[in-house]
Amino acid sequence: MLDQKVIEQPNSIEEYFCKPFEAIKVEEMSKETSEILINLLMGNLQEIPEEEKPFIMKLIEKRIEVIFDYTITDQKLLLFLSALSETPGKAVMYMTYLQYFSKKHGIKDIDLDIFCQKAFPWGFPPEKALHELWIKQKVDVKSGSNNLLDYGTALESILEEKETA
């Protein structure tokens, strides 16, 4: 477990989560994931009404809106991320990595094409590696979340710098 002081370090998420995430050896998509992706790429997806959106999709949208400074520009990517993530924890991991990717490559608007061709062109981290990284980002705290990824103070190094007047 990480020491509580990492919560206050503006580059903690970048160092303890994003760089290790980026270093994970990816694996090819499963047949099921490939089928989902092909259907999304080939299909003509209509706007999904709010009441019909899966919980994980709503969580992804809200967290990006409130915490991150990139945008997801199509519902196809939101649906794919929802299917790929399966759990809120994995969704937070992918969203946080996308913030790092966005800052590193100067890409503010991310769609399914950018996600597949630039962020994850060779596949995705295996489940076991994601689970291990999730455990490694845990913080030893007395109260509050024990997930480093929940602390905005530790995210500052991968957010756009705010201009001051």
Secondary structure, 3 states (H helix, E strand, C coil): CECHHHHHCCCHHHHHHHHHHHHCCCECCCHHHHHHHHHHHHCCCCCCCHHHCCHHHHHHHHHHHHHCCCEECCHHHHHHHHHHHCCHHHHHHHHHHHHHHHHHHCCCEECHHHHHHHHCCCCECCHHHHHHHHHHCEECCCCCCCEHHHCHHHCHHHCCCCCCC
